[in-house]
Amino acid sequence: MSGTLAAILGGAAGAVALVGIVVFFIWYCLSHKRSISRTSETGSSDPSVQLGRHVGVELSLREARRFEMEELSLATKGFSDKNLIGIGKLGEVYKGLLNDGMLVAIKKRPGAPSQAFVNEARYLAPIQHRNLVTLLGYCQENNLQFLVYEYVPNGSVSSHLYGAGQVLHEKLEFKNRLSIALGAAKGLAHLHSLSPRIVHKDFKTANVLVDENFIAKVADAGLRNFLGRFDVAGPSSQVTADEIFLAPEVREFRRFSEKSDVYSFGVFLLELLSGREATEAPSSDSSQNLVEWVQSDQNYTNFSSVIDTRLGSFTTEGMEEFIQLILRCLEMSSERRHSMNFVVMELDRILEKEMNLTTVMGEEGTPDVILGSQLFKAK
C-alpha cells in the first residue's frame, strides 16, 4: 500500500514538474518574442536593434535584405527612363518589379561603400507600421548606393493637392483629408514611440504617400541619416518648398526633435486645408507665405479665404477644431506644441465627429453642413 502511494505521489510530482517546464518554456518564448518585436501599432524596441544602429549587430526579427545590383537592374530594365518615377534628396527613384513579383521603389545615388550606410538600413528596415513606407533593403556596388522600399501606387498627397495634373485625380473632400492626416500622424507617432526615438527630420506633404485605398504612408523616415551632414539654410525672404516645413529652431539652431516634426506636420495640415503649397501667399496683395500669415493672424473668420474650394461639405465645428489644431502645431515655441500622440487623438476625435454629423443627414438635432465658401460668414 505504501509502495503504491509512493508511486502515485512520485508520478504526480513528475507531472507537476513537466507542466512547470512547459509553462516556463512558453513564457520564455513569448517574452523573448515581445523583446525583439518592433512590428505593431504602438511599437516597442529591441536592444539588439539599438546596438545594430551603432555597431552593425545582425537583427533577429527581419534583417534588411542585401540586394544585388544585377537584380535591381533587371527590376528596372537597366534603370530605364520609363521606370524613373521621381528625383528626391537621395537621388533618382525608380519603379521596379522583383523576380518574386513584388513592386518596389528603388532610390539610387552615387556613394562610396560605407558601413554606416549598411548599419542605418539594418536599423530602419525592421520598423514596420501600417502608416509607414517599409524599407526592404539596400545595395552598395560600383560606387552606387541603393535603398529599396515597398511601392505605394497612388503617389504623394502633394501630387493630388497641387501637383502637375492634379485636376485628374480623385477629389479629396474634408473627411478624406482628415483620414489621410490621421494616418500620417499615426506613422509619425509610431516613430516617436520607439526607443531610442526616431525623429523624421524631413516630414512634408511630398513624403506622405497614399496606397490604392488612400491610406496614408509616411515615406523617407530617417533619410537624412543616410545623407550625413545636412546644412539648413538660415532665415531668408525667399523660403523654398522644403524649408517651409522646418521649425524655427531647426532653421536657426539645427535642433531637430519630436516637436520639430510636429511643426512640420502643422505645415502639412495647412496644405491639406488650403490645397496649395505653404510657400504661396494667402492673397495677391500679401507679402507673407501661408505659414507666416497663419501665425500672424489667428482670427478664425479670416480663414475662409484660404480654405480649398474642393473640400466639399463639412461642419463649422469640425473645421474650426481642425484650424485650431493647425495653430497648435505651428506654435513658434517648441515647448508650446503638443506631442504627436495628442495630434493623433485630436484628429481621431475630429474625424469621428465629422463622420457622425455629416453621414446621417436630415435627422432632428443634426447640425447644418455648409460649403467652404460659406464658412465663417457673419452669423
C-alpha positions in Angstrom: 0.0 0.0 0.0 2.8 2.4 1.0 4.6 1.5 -2.3 1.5 2.2 -4.3 1.0 5.6 -2.6 4.7 6.5 -3.1 4.4 5.6 -6.8 1.2 7.8 -7.1 2.9 10.7 -5.4 6.0 10.3 -7.4 4.0 10.3 -10.7 2.1 13.3 -9.6 5.2 15.2 -8.7 6.7 14.3 -12.1 3.6 15.5 -13.9 3.7 18.8 -12.0 7.3 19.3 -12.8 6.7 18.6 -16.5 3.8 21.1 -16.6 6.0 23.6 -14.9 8.8 23.1 -17.5 6.2 23.5 -20.4 4.8 26.7 -18.8 8.2 28.2 -18.3 9.2 27.4 -21.9 6.0 29.0 -23.3 6.6 32.1 -21.1 10.2 32.4 -22.2 9.3 32.2 -25.9 6.5 34.8 -25.6 8.6 37.2 -23.5 11.6 36.8 -25.9 9.3 37.5 -28.9 8.0 40.6 -27.3 11.5 41.9 -26.6 12.6 41.7 -30.2 9.4 42.8 -31.9 9.2 46.3 -33.5 6.2 45.4 -35.6 3.0 46.7 -34.1 0.6 49.6 -34.0 2.2 51.0 -30.8 5.8 49.9 -31.3 8.4 48.5 -28.9 12.1 48.3 -29.1 14.8 45.6 -29.2 18.2 46.3 -27.6 19.9 44.4 -30.4 18.3 46.7 -32.9 19.6 49.7 -30.9 23.1 48.2 -30.9 22.7 47.4 -34.6 22.5 51.1 -35.4 25.9 51.7 -33.9 27.9 48.5 -34.3 26.1 46.6 -37.1 24.7 43.7 -35.0 22.5 41.4 -37.0 18.8 41.9 -36.5 16.8 39.0 -35.2 13.4 40.0 -36.4 13.7 40.8 -40.1 17.0 41.8 -41.5 17.4 44.4 -44.2 17.8 42.4 -47.4 21.1 42.9 -49.2 20.2 43.2 -52.9 22.5 42.5 -55.8 22.8 45.3 -58.3 22.1 42.8 -61.1 18.7 42.1 -59.6 17.9 45.8 -59.3 19.0 46.5 -62.8 16.7 43.7 -64.1 13.9 45.0 -62.0 14.1 48.5 -63.6 15.0 47.4 -67.1 18.5 48.7 -66.7 17.3 51.8 -64.8 15.3 52.9 -67.8 13.9 56.4 -68.0 10.5 54.8 -68.4 10.9 53.4 -64.9 12.0 56.7 -63.4 9.3 58.0 -61.2 10.9 60.9 -59.4 14.1 62.6 -58.1 14.4 63.0 -54.3 17.1 64.1 -51.8 18.8 60.7 -52.1 18.8 60.8 -55.9 16.8 59.2 -58.6 13.8 57.0 -57.8 12.8 54.1 -60.0 9.8 51.7 -60.0 10.9 48.1 -60.2 9.5 44.6 -60.4 11.5 42.0 -58.5 11.8 38.4 -59.5 9.2 37.3 -56.9 6.6 39.7 -58.5 6.9 42.4 -55.8 6.7 46.1 -56.9 9.3 48.3 -55.3 10.6 51.8 -55.3 14.4 52.0 -55.7 16.3 55.1 -54.6 19.7 55.4 -56.2 22.6 57.8 -55.7 26.4 57.9 -56.1 28.2 56.9 -53.0 31.3 55.0 -51.9 30.8 51.8 -49.8 30.0 52.7 -46.2 29.4 50.5 -43.2 27.3 53.4 -41.7 25.0 53.2 -44.7 24.5 49.4 -44.1 24.0 49.9 -40.4 21.4 52.6 -40.9 19.5 50.3 -43.3 19.7 47.4 -40.9 18.3 49.7 -38.1 15.4 51.1 -40.1 14.3 48.0 -42.0 12.6 46.2 -39.1 10.4 49.2 -38.3 7.0 48.3 -39.8 3.7 50.0 -39.4 0.6 50.4 -41.5 1.3 54.1 -41.9 5.0 53.9 -42.7 6.6 53.0 -46.0 8.7 49.9 -45.3 12.4 49.9 -46.1 13.0 46.4 -47.6 16.8 46.5 -48.1 19.9 48.1 -49.6 22.7 47.6 -52.1 26.2 49.0 -52.5 28.1 48.3 -55.7 30.2 50.2 -58.2 30.3 53.3 -56.1 26.5 53.4 -56.1 24.1 53.2 -53.1 20.5 51.9 -53.3 17.6 51.8 -50.9 14.7 49.5 -51.8 11.2 50.4 -50.4 7.8 49.0 -50.8 6.0 50.6 -53.8 3.0 52.8 -52.9 0.8 53.1 -56.0 -1.2 56.4 -55.7 1.8 58.7 -55.2 2.2 61.6 -52.8 -0.5 63.7 -51.3 1.2 66.8 -52.7 0.6 65.5 -56.3 -3.1 65.2 -55.5 -3.4 68.6 -54.0 -1.3 70.8 -56.3 1.0 68.6 -58.4 1.0 68.5 -62.2 -2.3 67.2 -63.5 -4.0 67.2 -60.1 -7.3 68.1 -61.7 -7.4 64.5 -63.0 -7.1 63.0 -59.5 -10.0 62.0 -57.3 -11.4 64.9 -55.4 -10.3 64.8 -51.7 -13.1 66.1 -49.5 -12.7 67.2 -45.9 -13.3 63.7 -44.4 -10.8 62.1 -46.9 -8.2 64.7 -45.9 -8.9 64.1 -42.2 -8.4 60.4 -42.7 -5.1 61.0 -44.5 -3.9 63.4 -41.8 -4.8 60.8 -39.1 -2.9 58.0 -40.9 0.2 60.2 -41.3 0.0 61.3 -37.7 -0.1 57.7 -36.6 3.0 57.0 -38.6 5.0 59.8 -37.1 3.7 59.0 -33.6 5.0 55.4 -34.1 8.5 56.7 -34.9 8.4 58.9 -31.8 7.3 55.9 -29.6 10.4 53.8 -30.4 13.4 53.5 -28.1 15.6 55.3 -29.0 13.1 57.6 -30.6 13.3 58.4 -34.3 12.8 61.9 -35.5 11.7 62.1 -39.1 13.6 65.3 -39.8 12.2 65.7 -43.3 8.4 65.4 -42.9 6.5 67.2 -45.7 3.4 66.7 -47.9 5.5 65.2 -50.7 6.6 62.5 -48.2 3.1 61.4 -47.4 2.1 58.7 -49.9 -1.3 57.1 -50.4 -2.0 53.5 -51.4 -4.8 52.1 -53.6 -7.2 52.6 -50.7 -5.9 56.2 -50.0 -4.4 55.0 -46.7 -1.6 57.4 -45.8 2.0 56.1 -45.5 4.9 58.3 -44.3 8.0 57.9 -46.5 11.7 58.6 -46.1 11.8 58.3 -42.3 15.4 58.7 -41.2 16.6 59.5 -44.8 18.7 62.4 -43.6 20.7 60.0 -41.6 21.7 58.3 -44.8 22.6 61.7 -46.3 25.0 62.6 -43.5 25.6 66.2 -42.6 22.8 68.5 -43.7 23.1 72.2 -43.8 19.9 74.1 -43.1 19.7 77.5 -44.7 19.1 80.4 -42.4 16.1 82.6 -42.5 15.6 84.5 -45.7 12.8 86.3 -47.6 12.7 83.5 -50.2 11.7 80.3 -48.4 11.9 77.1 -50.5 9.2 74.5 -50.6 11.3 72.2 -48.4 12.4 74.9 -45.9 8.9 76.0 -45.2 8.4 72.7 -43.3 11.3 73.3 -41.0 10.6 74.5 -37.5 12.2 77.8 -36.3 14.6 76.1 -34.0 15.8 73.9 -36.9 16.4 76.8 -39.3 18.2 78.8 -36.6 20.0 76.2 -34.5 19.7 72.9 -36.5 17.8 71.5 -33.4 15.7 68.5 -34.6 13.3 66.9 -32.2 9.9 65.3 -32.0 8.5 68.8 -31.6 10.1 69.9 -34.9 8.3 67.0 -36.6 5.1 68.3 -35.0 5.7 71.8 -36.6 6.3 70.1 -40.0 3.1 68.2 -39.5 1.3 71.6 -38.9 2.5 72.8 -42.3 1.2 69.6 -43.8 -2.2 70.2 -42.3 -2.2 73.7 -43.6 -1.6 72.4 -47.1 -4.4 69.9 -46.7 -6.6 72.8 -45.7 -5.7 75.1 -48.5 -4.9 72.7 -51.3 -1.9 74.9 -52.0 1.8 74.9 -51.3 2.6 76.7 -48.0 5.1 78.9 -49.7 2.3 80.7 -51.6 0.8 83.9 -50.4 -2.8 83.9 -49.0 -3.8 86.6 -51.4 -2.3 88.6 -54.3 -1.7 91.7 -52.1 0.1 89.8 -49.3 3.9 89.6 -48.9 3.6 86.7 -46.4 3.5 83.0 -47.2 0.7 80.9 -45.8 2.5 79.8 -42.7 3.5 83.4 -41.7 0.0 84.6 -42.4 -1.5 81.9 -40.1 1.0 82.6 -37.4 0.3 86.4 -37.5 -3.4 86.3 -37.9 -5.2 83.7 -35.8 -8.7 85.1 -36.4 -10.9 82.2 -37.5 -13.2 84.4 -39.6 -10.3 85.2 -41.9 -9.5 81.5 -42.8 -12.3 81.2 -45.3 -10.1 82.9 -47.9 -7.6 80.1 -47.8 -9.8 77.0 -47.5 -9.7 74.8 -50.6 -12.9 75.1 -52.5 -12.6 71.4 -53.4 -13.2 70.4 -49.8 -16.9 69.9 -50.4 -19.2 69.9 -47.4 -18.2 70.0 -43.7 -19.4 71.3 -40.4 -18.3 74.6 -39.0 -17.4 72.9 -35.7 -15.2 70.4 -37.4 -13.4 73.0 -39.5 -12.8 75.3 -36.5 -11.3 72.4 -34.5 -9.1 71.4 -37.4 -7.8 75.0 -37.7 -7.2 75.2 -34.0 -5.1 72.1 -34.3 -3.0 73.6 -37.1 -2.4 76.7 -34.9 -1.2 74.5 -32.0 1.2 72.6 -34.3 2.6 75.8 -35.7 3.5 77.4 -32.4 6.8 79.2 -32.7 7.9 77.9 -29.3 8.5 74.1 -29.4 7.5 73.8 -25.7 4.0 75.0 -26.6 3.5 72.4 -29.3 1.6 69.2 -28.4 3.0 65.7 -28.9 2.2 63.6 -32.0 0.2 61.4 -29.7 -2.1 64.3 -28.8 -2.4 65.2 -32.5 -3.5 61.6 -33.3 -6.1 61.8 -30.6 -7.4 65.2 -31.8 -7.6 64.1 -35.4 -9.3 60.9 -34.5 -11.9 62.8 -32.4 -12.5 65.4 -35.2 -12.8 62.8 -37.9 -15.2 60.6 -35.8 -17.4 63.6 -35.0 -17.4 64.8 -38.6 -18.3 61.3 -39.9 -21.2 61.2 -37.4 -22.5 64.6 -38.2 -22.3 64.5 -42.0 -23.2 61.0 -42.9 -26.7 60.9 -41.3 -28.5 63.9 -42.7 -32.0 65.3 -42.1 -32.4 63.9 -38.6 -33.5 66.2 -35.9 -30.6 67.6 -34.0 -28.1 67.2 -36.9 -26.2 70.4 -37.4 -26.2 72.1 -40.8 -23.4 71.2 -43.2 -22.0 74.1 -45.2 -19.8 74.7 -48.1 -16.2 76.0 -47.7 -17.1 79.3 -49.4 -19.8 79.9 -46.8 -17.6 79.2 -43.8 -17.2 81.8 -41.0 -19.6 84.3 -42.6 -21.2 86.6 -40.1 -23.8 84.8 -38.1 
